[in-house]
Amino acid sequence: MKADKRPAIERALDKPEVRCFLLYGPDEASSRMLADRLGRAVGADAERIDMEGGTLAKDPALLADEAASSSLFGGARWIRVRANGDEVTEAVEALLSAPQAGNPVAIIAGALKPASKLLKLVLASQDALAFASYPPDARDAGPLVQALAQPLGLRVRSEAAQRIFEAAAGDRAIIARELEKLSVFLDASEDSVRELDGTALDALGAGEGESSSGVLIDAVLTGQGRTAVEELKALSEGGEDGIPLVRAALRRLLQLAALRSDADRTSIGEATKAVFFKEKDVVAAELRRWNSPDLAMLVDRITAVQAKLLESGGAGAVIASQELLTIARAAAARGR
């Protein structure tokens, strides 16, 4: 089965009634947050069993066995699986066909194509639920930040929400951590709601504009090769390389793909009306360079690179840098 909206998957995770949750899509931070929600539903003292897709690919029966097993101490259990593509398809098939499986399973699978065997298996089952998470764009800033802030006792002004969103590059996990710090700083709670504005952000140094990788990604997509090389060096020296950069690139590409679709129906100017004013010019420049088919191709390339990084270990920074510079050269060749 499929959950089309986030509230639907959240309700299902809060009261798990199926054996397996497939949490996929390019926004893996959001998928991890959803998996954590299942853990809270099972119970704060529940035992979490972590499993890797590679292990289950070699032993597909292991997942069903663990799902049917009891804790040594008699408490609740749940299983979290980190998978790469379709490698756990046989294991999930065994889980869904097993006579019993009392422990719920959350699978974090990254980006999956519509033709994915794993996705098709889950969608066809009445005992499994799939949900795709996509990085939000600037138009989602206010509702997203406010939804995460409300349980913490924060009422966020629109400008503050935009600053937090931009600083976190739309990453839900980072936004949530920032809001938790701000809630403590303001002594906020559900019973004592505090207003969050620019003063509190300035006091904690939160929401300081674009993410550290933003300059790099924009340089890549507008063909500024020299700037891209300099930013890659600086970010690497600061310990930011590999997967974080690829995910930042993917977030921007998905934003551009949505805006390009709007621009194809109207115009670039019309499509970028809702874009944060500091980013409007560079986003427009990127949209002029890349059409919808090209952006779809770039999303596929970056998604593939992300999958490689999860397998490569130490080679991750090199793989990411090479792909980003390849895209920068292609962008430069397109001119303005």
Beta strands, then each sheet from edge to edge (+ up, - down):
strand 1: 20-24
strand 2: 47-52
strand 3: 77-82
strand 4: 105-110
strand 5: 128-132
strand 6: 154-156
strand 7: 194-196
sheet 1: 2+ 3+ 4+ 1+ 5+
sheet 2: 6+ 7+
end
